[in-house]
Amino acid sequence: MRPAIIYRPIGAIHSPLKEPRDAPIQPASAGNIEGTVEIYPEYAEGLADLDGFSHIMLLYHFHLSKEHSLRVKPYLDTEVRGVFATRAPARPNPIGMSIVRLVKVERGKLHIRDVDILDGTPLLDIKPYVPAFDSRSAERIGWLAGKLDDLPGTRDDGRFSGGESVFDRMTDTYDAWYDSAEGRPLYESELKCLRPLVEDSPGPVLEIGVGTGRFAMHFPDVTGIDPSLHALAMAEKRGVKTVHGYGENLPFSDKTFGCVLIIVTLCFVENPLDVLREAKRVLRKDGSIIIGLVPKDSLWGAFYEEKKRAGHPFYRSAEFYSLQDLGNMLHAAGLKISRIRSTLRQRPDEPRRIEEPQEDSVSGAGFLCIEIKADDEDRKSHKDRYL
Ligand SMILES: C[S@@+](CC[C@H](N)C(=O)[O-])C[C@H]1O[C@@H](n2cnc3c(N)ncnc32)[C@H](O)[C@@H]1O
């Protein structure tokens, strides 16, 4: 028998996850679940300088883990795999590892987010997460290939598929458009169109596909979700609370938000209908969904379609929709339009200028702000106006 190695916990992890069945499968699917790490007094001095890191790795003891087996059937897999090819907690040395967001460091206490660790878990070690050391673009993910999308609340964020999205690779270029001579007047016109709809809605606000936070930054108490970590980092600097994730699988409870924004994002998501269904699910009864749409059949839609055909790095993966297409999707999601404001009646080939929005859907307008009320039942006379 080889000699035992004895470790003592340096602290304990506290989280709202009380039972193994509460826990998300990985931190990437833990949404913004918050927790704390209590560091025992004799180790507290070791936390010096940790506050400079946005993410940390926690190594911990799976204290509830049962008898291990060298072959296990991973969660939602049908085949038995070698335990070391899985993240199963029941392993010969039941050591767990999670990368979590470090929110705040206090004396002897860390505030963390994106927590997938059960309450009371003994902590063994902390290390700073450094993308240059720890992030690899892996070309093979073994038996997990093709399975990540099947795991509830878990999505490949690009690291495993080797493909970060263009919004990750070209975040600065993307964000610079809003301050450019051609982008700024359009952005300001769109914001003027959107603003009263958001201001008429209750909070808190969720923006699905928040990007770099250019719209979200103008409103109080906005949470933004996006798969692009680089875009989220910029949004966070602009005062937006950020969550890494996908609109098709929102890590929020039902009826959490008074307003859900989806601004020029439906055309970039993989499954717009799922995004609309999720938006409806997380919306409060008195709330509204507000969609920013560049209609496919407008001059601006044609302008971006042309860029798509020419292989433009951003638009080549976009799928544009007309108002009618959106109406069909909304119908399938059990949603109806209650109000539309429009802007961008200027032509794409004209010199750009800031426009005053119109309080209705103007034919040919290049940008529509479409409001959908959660509880549309008492608005029967209004609800068939558009669809
Ligand atoms: C054109 S940008 C719009 C950003 C922001 N709404 C704005 O108008 O400034 C589209 C955003 O959608 C995000 N996105 C792509 N797929 C998504 C998905 N499945 N769920 C949520 N966001 C997604 C992209 O990462 C990108 O930040």
The ligand as an SDF file (V2000), in Angstrom:
LIG
                    3D

 27 29  0  0  0  0  0  0  0  0999 V2000
  -24.7340   42.2930  -33.2840 C   0  0  0  0  0  0  0  0  0  0  0  0
  -24.3080   41.8510  -31.6820 S   0  0  0  0  0  0  0  0  0  0  0  0
  -25.4760   42.8390  -30.7740 C   0  0  0  0  0  0  0  0  0  0  0  0
  -24.9450   43.2760  -29.4170 C   0  0  0  0  0  0  0  0  0  0  0  0
  -25.8500   44.2740  -28.7030 C   0  0  0  0  0  0  0  0  0  0  0  0
  -27.1770   43.7500  -28.5260 N   0  0  0  0  0  0  0  0  0  0  0  0
  -25.8860   45.5640  -29.4580 C   0  0  0  0  0  0  0  0  0  0  0  0
  -26.8580   45.7550  -30.2170 O   0  0  0  0  0  0  0  0  0  0  0  0
  -24.9960   46.3520  -29.2980 O   0  0  0  0  0  0  0  0  0  0  0  0
  -24.9490   40.2210  -31.5070 C   0  0  0  0  0  0  0  0  0  0  0  0
  -24.5460   39.5630  -30.2060 C   0  0  0  0  0  0  0  0  0  0  0  0
  -25.2370   38.3300  -30.1000 O   0  0  0  0  0  0  0  0  0  0  0  0
  -24.3990   37.4510  -29.4190 C   0  0  0  0  0  0  0  0  0  0  0  0
  -24.8880   36.0750  -29.5990 N   0  0  0  0  0  0  0  0  0  0  0  0
  -24.6010   35.2020  -30.5880 C   0  0  0  0  0  0  0  0  0  0  0  0
  -25.2230   34.0280  -30.3590 N   0  0  0  0  0  0  0  0  0  0  0  0
  -25.9290   34.1750  -29.2220 C   0  0  0  0  0  0  0  0  0  0  0  0
  -26.7810   33.3240  -28.4610 C   0  0  0  0  0  0  0  0  0  0  0  0
  -27.0560   32.0850  -28.8730 N   0  0  0  0  0  0  0  0  0  0  0  0
  -27.3210   33.7990  -27.3180 N   0  0  0  0  0  0  0  0  0  0  0  0
  -27.0680   35.0730  -26.9060 C   0  0  0  0  0  0  0  0  0  0  0  0
  -26.2740   35.9220  -27.5900 N   0  0  0  0  0  0  0  0  0  0  0  0
  -25.7190   35.4880  -28.7310 C   0  0  0  0  0  0  0  0  0  0  0  0
  -23.0420   37.7230  -30.0120 C   0  0  0  0  0  0  0  0  0  0  0  0
  -21.9880   37.2080  -29.2240 O   0  0  0  0  0  0  0  0  0  0  0  0
  -23.0540   39.2430  -30.1000 C   0  0  0  0  0  0  0  0  0  0  0  0
  -22.5110   39.8260  -28.9490 O   0  0  0  0  0  0  0  0  0  0  0  0
  1  2  1  0
  2  3  1  0
  2 10  1  0
  3  4  1  0
  4  5  1  0
  5  6  1  0
  5  7  1  0
  7  8  2  0
  7  9  1  0
 10 11  1  0
 11 12  1  0
 11 26  1  0
 12 13  1  0
 13 14  1  0
 13 24  1  0
 14 15  1  0
 14 23  1  0
 15 16  2  0
 16 17  1  0
 17 18  1  0
 17 23  2  0
 18 19  1  0
 18 20  2  0
 20 21  1  0
 21 22  2  0
 22 23  1  0
 24 25  1  0
 24 26  1  0
 26 27  1  0
M  CHG  2   2   1   9  -1
M  END
$$$$
